[in-house]
């Protein structure tokens, strides 16, 4: 009954920027953490950035100086501001959230949004 809906992916030139959004909806009591993962074809899914309910953030070393994760708790939404994009950032980006519902706490995933960095 929890749904994560992502938006903001697309095609961008190297050095450009994108802002990904992920809105959680459904039977949400509390969101403990939200984050972004990415997966390129033939590669393992990796953590890009994560933010906890307390505001603590974690970033992959490859994106730490370029990406910024933030959230809007009132909207149950997490954002990923992606600046100075590089071709190696090309991947499907998945929103992830640890959410407590009325019945249990679980991990949820969005459907993924494609980010392509190319000239």
Steps between C-alpha positions, in 0.01 A plus 500: 500500500809722506604643169811690398469712188813637340537783254767721352710258302597561143777579259754763592836610365819450699533778752127549513259457786192303585277494803338171588194484719340210679168531676378234739132444552274250667466368851798685638552548869864599485779508246822395668724563203489566130768467242602453144668202342612457143570209274667497163452205262709205608606669823398463860255742650680752717406756759521855372369700793291450809335726754361395835204640683745690717658665200824304488623440148730255330640516149698277275850637463451536127214747542564668834628828359234520229172362633285623784220305662225675688148434613170666569343311785168678459475358149665163571735584219871462445703686240833440338661805348755376249754754378799470271370175363742262337445219250580249771194623688283342234279242667152422614447681827276338757338666795515301821326557829477333837144566605299413804139433413209433728601134513874470450822656387631407160719601212340632183629575154390726222472385143820673395569798280757509222779754514712524188800731482619540145590759242 
